C-alpha cells in the first residue's frame, strides 16, 4: 500500500498551495522540504534578534494570490501595500512610485529636455499596464485544469488577446534598446535604463513600474511568519510536513512515478508526486535517465539552454537606529538607490557591484508594532550579481561544504562593499551597523535548489525563452510539476497558481485511476 496519497516535494509557495489544496480534497499529503523551514525563495531568518527576508522582499498579488488564498480559506487582511521610493543622484530624483503618470511627471521635472519623449515611452508602458490589469481581472484562480477547462482557457485567451497584442512590439525589444532609441541622453534615460532586470523586454519594464506603483504587498510579521501559518494550516488539515528531508530521486516503474527516495536512503511510496522544484533539477537529477522519453529530453535541453534571471547579492544588516528613525530616513518600505552612472548589469571586475543600483528594504520599521518591538531595526540590501564572478564566488563548479577560505574572504569584502552602498543610500548607516551578514547566489542555490541562485525563473525577454520552456505539466504518469520554472514569467503569484494547477491535475488523475 502507498504510504501517502500524494508526496509534494518542496515547501515554497507553489508546494504549499499544492499541498493544502490536495489535503483539502481528502488526499493524505506528505510535504517534504529539504531546508529546515518552509518558504523557498520567500523565506526569512532571525539573527541576533533581527528578522530578515532573505529572498523576496514583498510579493505581487496580480489578481491571483489573494483570490487563491481566499479560495483555500486562507484569506488574511493583515497585508499592507509595500511602497517604493526612488532616489537617484543623476537628476536629483527623489519620489515615490505611485502610478505611471506620476513617475513620468517626476522624470520630466528632473530632465525637462526628455519631456516629449517620456510621453511616448509612457504611452507604451500604459499599454503594458492595461494588459496586466486585464490579467488581474480575469479570475485566473477559477481556471479548471485538464480537458474540462479547455473552453474556459480558450475564453480567457480570447479576452486577453487584444490588450496583449497591442503590446506586441514591447515583447520583442529589450528595454535598454527601447530607451536608447526613444529617449535623449540624460537623467531620465539613465534612471529608466538602470532600474529593472537586465535584458528584460519593454513590456515588462512597463509592467514592473505598474506593479511597483500599485501591486506589491507584505504580510504582517514577515514572509516567514506567513509561511509558518500556511504550514500550521496544512498540519491542522491532517497533512504531514517533514523538513530536513531532501529527495534524491524519484521512484519510477513502467513510465509511472511511484514515490521518492530520500538522502538517507529511505523510500516513500505514493499514488502521485507533485514536484515543486526547479524543473531542470526534476528532469535532470530526480527522474532516472532511462525514464525520460524523447519529449522530456528535448524539454530538458531547452531548460538548460534558456537564460535565467540575474541572481541577487544580499546583505542582512541590523542597525542601532530605532524604527522611527529608520522610517524617517527610508520614506518607504522599499528604497531604490541609483548612483550616478549606475548600470542594470552586474559589471565585470572586482568592484562591478559597486556601480549597480541597489534596493534597500526595511519592512520591520513599518510594522504596526515596530516602535514597541525594541530599539534596533533591520534592513536588507540587494543588488544584481554575476554567478560566474570570481570563479563562482571562490568555490568553482563544486560548491562543497564547508565553504573554502577563498569564499569566506570574499564574503567579508562583499559585506564591507554592501555596507558602503547602504551608507550612500542612507548616510550614517555604516556607523549604526551592529550586525551584518552576506547572502550570495550560492546561498540561495544551497537552501532553495534554485539553479545559480536565479531570483525569478527564466529570462524576462520572450525571444530568449523557447516555447518548450514556457510551461510543463506532465511527463511521467502520476508526476506533476509546479513552481517558477513551470510557469512563465516567474513570480510568487504565478508560482502559487502553478501549485493550484498541479494539485488539480493530480486530484483528477487519481480520481480517474489513471
N, C-alpha and C positions, 0 to 999 in steps of 0.2 A: 504493500500500500504506500502511496506517496506520503511523505512527511508533512507536506503543505499543499494546499491547492495551487498557490502561486508564490514564487520567490521573486522579490524585487531586489535588484542589485543597485545600490546607490541611494543615499539619503539626501540628495539635493532637492530642489523644488519639484522637478518632474517626478522623481522617485517617490517623494512624499505624497504628492497629489495622486499618483497612480495607486500607491499602497492604500490610502484612505478610501479611494473610490472602490477598489477591489474588496476591501474588508466590509464596506457598507453594502456591497452586493451579496454578502453572505459567503464569500470565498475566504477560507482561512489563509491569511497572507503573512509571509515571513519577509521582513525587510532587513537586508544585510548592508552595513555601512563599514567600509574599511578604515575610516577615521574614528577617533574616539568620540565624535559628536556628529550631529546632523548639520546640514547647511550647504555643503559643497562650496561653490564659488560665492555664496552669500553668507558664509559662516562668520562668527565673531569669536573673539578671545578676550580674556581678562588677564592683565599683567600688572602686578604691583598696585592693585586697587583701581586700575584704569580699564575701561572697556573700549575695544576697537572692532570695527567691522573690517575684516581682512581682505575682502574682495569687493563685491558690490557695495556701494555706499548709500544707495537708495534704489528703488525699483519702479519700473513703468507699470501702470495699470493697463493701458491700451484698450480699455473696454473689455478686457479678458480676465485679468487676475481677480479683481474684486467680485465680478459676477460669478466666476468659477468658485471662489471661496464661499459665496452665499449659497450657490447650488449645493455645495458639500456640507452646508451647515456650519461653516467656519467664518461667517461674516464678523467683522470686528471694526467698531467705529473709532478705534484708537490709532488710526493712521493720520498723519499730517502731511501737508504739502511740503516737499523739500525744495526750498528756493535756491536759486543760483545767482551769485553776484560775479560780475566780470570786471577785473582790474587789469588794465594794460598800460605799460609805460609809454608806448608809442601812441600818440593821440590823447594821452591823459584820460583814457576811458575809465569810468567807474560807474557802473549801472547794474541794475538787477534785471535779469531776463524775465520779462513779464509780457510776452506777446511779440509776434514778429514785427508788427508795425512800430512798437516801442523800441525794439532792438535796431531797426532800420533808422529811426529818427536819432537815436543816440549815436550811431555810427556816423550819420551825416553831420551831426554837431562837431564831432572830432575831426572830420575830414570833409569840409564843405565842397571841395572840388569833386568829390565822388558822389555827391547827392543824386544827380540824374541816373548814373549807372547803378546806384544802390536800389533805386526804384525798379529797375529792370531785374536785378538779382532777386529782390524780394517778391516780385510777381511770380517768379519761378518757384521760390520757396513756399509761397502761399498755395500754389497748386499741390505741392507735396503735402502741406498741412491739411488741405481739404481731402486728399486721398487717405491720409491717416485718420481723419475724422470719420470718413466713410467706413473704414475698417472698424473703428471703435463702436460704431452704432449698428454693426451687422450681427451682433449677438453670436459671435463665433463659438461661445461655450455651449450653445444649443445644438451645434452640429452633431449629427449621428455618424458613428464610424461604420465602415464596411459598406456593403452594397445598399443597405437600407438608406444610406444618406446620399446616394448619387444625385438624385434630383435636387436635394437641398443644397449640395455643394455647387451644382450647376447654376442654381438660382443666385447663390452668393457671388460666384464669379461674374455672372451677368450684371449684377448690381454694382460690382466694383470695376468692371471693365472700363467705363468711361473715365472716372476720376484717375485711374491708373494710367490709361492710355494718354491722357493729357500731359502726363509727366514722362512720356516715353524717352524723350531726349536726355532727361536727367538720370535715367538708369544706366546709360552707357558712356557717360563722361565723368571723369574724375573731378572732384570738386575743386582741387587745386588748379586744374586746367581751366575750368569754368570761370573761376575768379580771375585768373591771369588774363583771359581774353575779354572779360566783361568789365573789370574794374581798373582804373588807373593806379599806378604805383602810389602807395601811401598808407596811412594808418589803418583805414578800413579794410583794404585788401590784406594787409599784413595780419590783422586780427582774425578775420574770417578764415584765412588760409591756415593759421596756426592751430585753431581750435577744431577738434574732431579727430576721428580715426584716420590715420594716414591712408590715402588712396581710396577712401570711400567715394561713392557716387554723389553727384549733385543732389539727387533725390533725397539721400539720407542726410545730406548737410541741412536741407530744409526741415527734414523730419526731426533731427536731434534738437535744432533750435526750438521747434514747436514743442517737443517733449520737455526740454529744459524750462520752457515758459509755463507749461500747464500740467504736465503729467508725470512728475516724479514724486514718489511717496516714501514715507518712512514710518515703521511701526513703533509705537511707544515701547521704550525699554530696549530697543535694538533688534537687529535682524536675528541674532541668535536666540533671543527670548521668543521671537515669533516661531522659529523652527522648533524650539523645545516645546512650545504649545502645540504645534502640529503633531509632534511625536507623542505627546501625552494624550492627545485626542485619538490618535491611532491605537495606542495602548488601551484606552478606555473602551474602544470598539471591540477589543479582543485580539488585536493584531500583535504579532511577535516582532519586536525590534531588537537587533543584535548589532552593537557597534564593535569595532576592532575585529571585524570578520571580513577578511579580504578574499574575494573569489579569484581563484587561479585559472579555472577553466570551466567550460560548460560540458555537462554530460550529454552525449548525443547517441542516438541509436536509430538507424534506418531513416535518416533525414529528419529526425524529430528531437527536440530538446527535452530531456527528461529530468534535468536538475543541474546542480552545481557542485564543484569540488572546491573546498576552501584551502587556504595556505597551509593549514595544519594537517592536511590530508583527509579530513573528514568529508563525507559526501551527504548531500541533501537532495532527495528526490521530490519532484513537484509535477503537477499536471500542466503547468505553464510557467514561463520565466519572462519577466519584464526587465530589460537591461537599461537602467538609467545611467548610462556611462558613455564616454566618448565612443562613437560608432567605429572609428578606426581601431580602437582597443578591442572592441567586441569581436569584429571580424578578423582582426589581425593577430589577436592573442588568445581570446577566450574560446572562440569556436575552433575546434580541431581542423587543421588544414584540409584533411581528407573529406570534411563535411561541407566544404564550400563548393557550391555549384558555379558554373561559369558566370552567372549573373552577379553573384556575390563577389567573385574575384574581380570583375570589372568595377563593381561598386567600391571595393577596397582600393583598387588602383586610382580611381577618381578621387577618393578621400585623401589619399596620400599626396596627390598632386595639387590639391586645392589649397591656396594660401589661407592662412588663419589670421584673425585679427591680432594686432600687435599686443603683446603682453605688457603687464604693468610692473613697475618697480615701486615699492611702497615703504614708507617709514611710519611706524606707530609711535607717537610722541605723547608723553604725559607732561603737562605743564603745571607750574605752580599758580598760574592765573586762576582766579575764581571764575565760575561760569559766566557771571555777569560781565566781567572784564573781557572774556573771550567773545561773548556775543557782541559787545560794543565794537570790538576790532574786526570781527568777521562780517557783520552786517547781514549775513545769510548763512544757512547751514552748509552750503557749498560755495567755495570761492575759487574761481579760475584766475590764476595769476599768469600773465603773459609778458615776459621780459622783452625788452627791445631786441628785435632781430630774431625772435623765437621761431622755431620750426615745429611742425606737427610730427616730423620724422625724427626717430632717435638717431642723432648724427653719429658718424664714426669717430673714434678717438676716445681717450680716457675721460674726457670731460663733456662728451656729447650730450648726456642727460642734463647737464647744467644749462644747456641752451634750448631746452624744451619748455613748453608751458606745463604748469602743474595744476592739480586740483587739491585743495585743502578741504577736508570735510570735518565738521565739528558738531555732529548731532547731539553729543552729550550735553553741550551747553544750551541746547534748545529744548531739552526735555522739560515737561511741565514742572517736575520736582527738582530741576537741576540745582537750584540755589540751596536746597536743603540737603543735597546729597553729600556735600563735602567741599573742601577748599579748592581742590585741584580740578583740572579739566583735561580732556584728551582731544587730539586731532590726528587725522590720517592724511599723509602727504603722498600723492601718487603722480607718476609720470610714465610715459611710454619708454620702453627699452627694447634693445635687440637681444633676443635669447642667445644668439651665437656670439655675442660680445665677450671678449676676454676668454675665449675658449669655453663657452657656456659657464661663465662666472667662475672660472678656475677649476672646474671639475671634469671637463671634456665630455665625451659621449657617455661614459659610465658614471652616472651621478650616484656614487656609492655613499653609504653612511658608515661611520661618521664622515662629515664633510672634511676635505683636506685643508691644510693650513692656508693654501692659496685662496680658498673660498672665504675662510674666516677673516683673513687680512683684507680682502676686497670688500666684504660687507661692512667692516669698520670704516673704510674710506667712504663707501656709499652712504653710510649713516651720517657722517660729517657733511657730505655734499648735500643731502636732502634737508638737513637742518639748516644749511646755508640758504637753500631755496625757500624754506619756510620763513626764514628771517627776512628775506626780501619781500615776501608777501605780507608778513605780519611783523614789522620792525620791533625788535626787542624780544622776539620769541626765543632766540637762541639762549639768552640769559635765563629764561624761565623754564628751560628743559630740566625735568627731574627723572625722566625715563625715556629711552628711545631704543627701538629695535627695527631691523630691516627685514622685509619680505621680498625675496626675489622671485622670478618666474619659476625657479626650481622648487621653491617652497610651495607655490601653487600646484605645480606638477605632482609633487610628493603627496600632498594632502587631498587633492581632488582628482588626480589622474588625468587632468586636462592637458593635452599634449603641448609641450613647450610653454605651459602657463597661459595659454590663449585666454583672453579675457571675455570674448563674445562670439565664439564659434568661428564660422567661415568669414572670409573677406566680405566687406560690405560694398564690393564693386561687382555687379552682376556678371560681366563677361569673364571674370576670374572663376566663377562657380559653375561647373558643368551641371547639366540637368540631373545627372545621376547622383550628384552630391546635395541636391536641394531637399531631399527627404527620403526616408527609408522606413518602411513599416514592417516588412516581414521577409525573412529568408528561410531559416529552418522552421518547420512546423512547431507551433507552441513556443516560439521565441518572438518577443515583441520589443521594440526599441523606442526609447524616448530620450529627451534631452536636447541641448542646444545644437548638437551636430546632427540631429534628425529633423530639424525644422529650421527654415531659414527666413529671415535673419535671426540669430540667436538673441534672446532676452529672457528675463525672468518670466514675463507674461507668456511668451510663446513656449518656453520650456514647460511651464505649468500646463498649457493647453496640450502639448505633446504627451504629457503624462496622462491626461484625461483620455486622449485618443487611444493610447496604447492599452490602458486599462479596459476601455470599452471593447476593443478588438479581442482582448484576452477573455473577457466575460462572454462575448458572443461565441468565440471559438469553443470554449469549454461547454457552453450550453448546447452547442451542436454536436459535441462529442467528436470533433474533428481531430 
